[in-house]
Amino acid sequence: MMDRRRHSTGHGEGENVVLLGRDAERAVFDRILAAIDTGESRVLVVHGAPGVGKSALLRYVEHAAADMQVLSAVGVESEMELAYATLHQLCAPLLNRLEDLPGPQRAALETVFGTRAGDPPERFLVGLAVLTLLSNASEEHPLLCVIDDAQWVDQASLQVLSFVARRLLAESVAVVFGVRERSKELLGLPELEITGLRDADAHTLLDSVTHGRLDRQVRDRIVTETRGNPLALLELPHGLTVTQMAGGFGLLRADTLPGRIERSFLTRISALSEPARLLLLIAAAEPVGDPILVWGAADRLGLTSEETLAEGVQEWLSLDARVTFRHPLVRSAVYRAASSVDRRAVHLALAEVTDPQADPDRRAWHRASATATPDESVAAELERSAGRAQARGGLAAAAAFLQRCVALTQDTSRRAERSVAAAEATLQAGDLDVARRFAEVADRTAQNELQHVRAQLVRSRIIFAAGLNQEAPPLLLRAAQRLEPFDMDLARETYLVAWGAAALLAVHSDHLRTISEAARALPVRAGAPRAIDLVLEGCALLVTEGRAAAMPVLQQALAALTDPSSNDALIWVWVANGVSAAVWDERAMRVLVGRVVEQARAAGALAELPFSLTSLGIAISWTGDFTATDVIVTEIKDVCAATGVPIAPHVELRLSAMRGRAAEAEALITATTEEAGASGQLMGVTVAHWAAAVLYNGLGRYEQALAAAEVCIQMAELWVSVWALPELIEAAVRADGTDVARAALQDLTEAAAPSGTDWALGVLARCRALVSEDGAESLYCEAIERLGRTELRPELARAHLLYGEWLRRDRRRGEAREQLRTAYEMFVSIGMEAFAERARGELVATGERIGNRTIEASSGEELTAQERQIALLVRDGLTNPEIGTRLFLSPRTVEWHLRKVFAKLSITSRRQLGDVLPTSEDASTP
């Protein structure tokens, strides 16, 4: 059990607050403490105005947790720029448990805590590591984590702690945040608002700190104007005479209350000696609370009498194993009220006593705060700190160091270089407005063409990140062109990003053509072409010369991308994945995207994972493995919920349309079309219309299918709009639109024939048969033969269905029954309900008696989506820790879910899952 000593963080008399009018809040905390003893986790965000008693209540819950291990941390305003500072403070007592973590998780925590060098870990991998660390610790003792002043917790720590709080389920862990106003990271978590005391309690508290009798009206006015804020009631009477009190406050307003409380603090602090006030300023500027640093800086400034000083400040500071303020408003009041000269002197003294080896980043920050004019030595130190912060994954900290570095840089050329770096780091940290400002500074101060180009490139990337708007492709194109004389490799990458941005938007196809033509004009790179060279050339040819000319190059690019030794796909998979689609190679598509997903999982690249999973889900859906596709849908939702990354539900759209569940699919299609259309996301609109065309063809509502497919193919998008062509051809033929079907067949022939794959030629033969006046039968047979050599079961089943429909109309009922029965059985086994009903109707029309057979649910149908997902992963041999890593859960939560799975399936062991769940090689690992 850790050291349970407590240091007060509230006003000295604030403990009374817990005893006055806080029974309801105390009851909430008591329920939390009782709940985690039963193995349930609890999370609570306690929020309210400064001085309302949050810290006192948090101290109550800490002291009430008699049989629990308590971890606590306090956010410090001056430490907000230091990445993972609060997380390190919270987890410090558990660092001896790092060896028990899985390797990648241990490495992630060691990297962010600065004990290991390495690539910066994805912050959500850090979150998973903390989740596992807390889960393991709670196996021995129930665990209480208390984070006070969360409004001042550094961004990286708050994101991780929010991630952990949202993932707790079966662990004996409680997490309580104290915060003034809820931040976006904490929204959605259970909350408890702390408001002022009831009038009776407020009067009691006010009477306890006032001397002399107050007029009742004055007392009522004070209580009303403070809104029962306990700290205001305790603090504001200090320093006022009986006459002043009797006159009433009069000037109090709730919106200025924190400022009024700070002024009250300062009025009393101003009575202290100058050395005592200086010691308070040192403590306010030193965020760690290390007494060695505080007294060391005091010594540097000539403050040598510790005993005398301590006596002067003991009302405001706790001088113990850690130096802490009685209330955070005291810290902010002291620091803000100090003169700039005094603040710089204090920061310089703190920099001088901070170990440059053990804590170089805090030293750099103190030096920067002590510097009023440009100073290259300080700027260089900040630049090094930014590099260390970035290596730990502290993007916000790196950005803050570089922004301050720019301000302290005098040399104009160096200032331009550092402004670009600051803009890039700030972009990665997600603050686009500030990133744009530093990009403009870089452009203004650039001393040569290369610096101007780099500034333009980062500005283009900022615009692209701001929403894929129409400004991004031309800006990226200009940046690529200007990069050519300086860095051809970077220029090629920029051309490819520009091409991808234009292809995803494709509202103005002239952008895509201009970029493609410029890429085609690039000089041939010396040596063997790399994957990126082939992808760029193939994509450009696709636009300028057509698919026939592009196909050989795209096939070479695909071979390079699927080479096991290639890692290029991770860099620009959102473009590279289009290569396999253009080549019509379904197996390569699954291999390529599956490998990228596994690499993203292994690297902890959770922000990119939803996009890779979406591509994988679409690829698997082509095989008709709806169980595996369902698992992907669930994982996408899990990752998006954990990371906050929004993404259109492409896989869910595809799955619901193929299943043919009209109400469910139509609601999703409508919502996606509206949301994606409003935000200018062409791909989302295209996928929604493609899904609608599939849905309505299955339902036999061909006019609607035709309308949806026509919208889809009119998009300038290059991939999904091609997949919609077979839907349009089928719908047009059934809706008496033969001319429309023939025109679409010509487009499909140009898109599919050059690839020569069984997927492309099989679908093409099926569509040719639909519009053929002669030779339809041989074309249907060719389609069935070619698609039978692929794993595309839905496409093969549809070929059997169309062939059977054709045979029935040719009055060959016996042969038609054979094809329709095959189609029906395949649709039922896949789960394509609408197409199965369409096939059943055709069978009935041939005279065969067949019941309206409901598609059978698998043995795991009664499981929730997450339970089914876990069961499938267990069936496929993954351990609980491996599943936890995959699904962002602790092993204990996985085990909790697994017990429920066993109960629902009436089994007793992991081995039995193979007997009751369907087998699928794609269910978990592609």
Sequence and secondary structure as in RCSB ss.txt:
>XXXX:A:sequence
MMDRRRHSTGHGEGENVVLLGRDAERAVFDRILAAIDTGESRVLVVHGAPGVGKSALLRYVEHAAADMQVLSAVG
VESEMELAYATLHQLCAPLLNRLEDLPGPQRAALETVFGTRAGDPPERFLVGLAVLTLLSNASEEHPLLCVIDDA
QWVDQASLQVLSFVARRLLAESVAVVFGVRERSKELLGLPELEITGLRDADAHTLLDSVTHGRLDRQVRDRIVTE
TRGNPLALLELPHGLTVTQMAGGFGLLRADTLPGRIERSFLTRISALSEPARLLLLIAAAEPVGDPILVWGAADR
LGLTSEETLAEGVQEWLSLDARVTFRHPLVRSAVYRAASSVDRRAVHLALAEVTDPQADPDRRAWHRASATATPD
ESVAAELERSAGRAQARGGLAAAAAFLQRCVALTQDTSRRAERSVAAAEATLQAGDLDVARRFAEVADRTAQNEL
QHVRAQLVRSRIIFAAGLNQEAPPLLLRAAQRLEPFDMDLARETYLVAWGAAALLAVHSDHLRTISEAARALPVR
AGAPRAIDLVLEGCALLVTEGRAAAMPVLQQALAALTDPSSNDALIWVWVANGVSAAVWDERAMRVLVGRVVEQA
RAAGALAELPFSLTSLGIAISWTGDFTATDVIVTEIKDVCAATGVPIAPHVELRLSAMRGRAAEAEALITATTEE
AGASGQLMGVTVAHWAAAVLYNGLGRYEQALAAAEVCIQMAELWVSVWALPELIEAAVRADGTDVARAALQDLTE
AAAPSGTDWALGVLARCRALVSEDGAESLYCEAIERLGRTELRPELARAHLLYGEWLRRDRRRGEAREQLRTAYE
MFVSIGMEAFAERARGELVATGERIGNRTIEASSGEELTAQERQIALLVRDGLTNPEIGTRLFLSPRTVEWHLRK
VFAKLSITSRRQLGDVLPTSEDASTP
>XXXX:A:secstr
         S TTTTHHHHSS HHHHHHHHHHHHHHHTT  EEEEEE  TTSSHHHHHHHHHHH TTSEEEEEE 
 GGGTTSTTHHHHHHHGGGGGGGGGS HHHHHHHHHHTTSS  S   HHHHHHHHHHHHHHHHTTS EEEEEE G
GGS HHHHHHHHHHHHH SSSSEEEEEEESS  GGGTTS EEE     HHHHHHHHHHH  S   HHHHHHHHHH
HTT HHHHHHTTTT  HHHHHH   S  GGGHHHHHHHHHHHHHTTS HHHHHHHHHHHH TT  HHHHHHHHHH
TT   HHHHHHHHTTTEEESSSEEESSHHHHHHHHHHS HHHHHHHHHHHHHHS TTT HHHHHHHHHHT  S  
HHHHHHHHHHHHHHHHTT HHHHHHHHHHHHHT  SHHHHHHHHHHHHHHHHHHT HHHHHHHHHHHHHH  SHH
HHHHHHHHHHHHHHHTT  TTHHHHHHHHHHHHTTT HHHHHHHHHHHHHHHHHH SSHHHHHHHHHHHHTS   
SSS  HHHHHHHHHHHHHHT HHHHHHHHHHHHHHHHSTT  GGGTSHHHHHHHHHHHT HHHHHHHHHHHHHHH
HHHT TTTHHHHHHHHHHHHHTTT HHHHHHHHHHHHHHHHHH      HHHHHHHHHHT HHHHHHHHHHHHHH
HHHTT HHHHHHHHHHHHHHHHHHT HHHHHHHHHHHHTS  SSHHHHTHHHHHHHHHHTT HHHHHHHHHHHHH
HHGGG  HHHHHHHHHHHHHH SS HHHHHHHHHHHHHTSS HHHHHHHHHHHHHHHHHTT HHHHHHHHHHHHH
HHHHHT HHHHHHHHHHHHHTT           TTTTS HHHHHHHHHHHTT  HHHHHHHHT  HHHHHHHHHH
HHHHHT  SGGGHHHHS   TTSS  
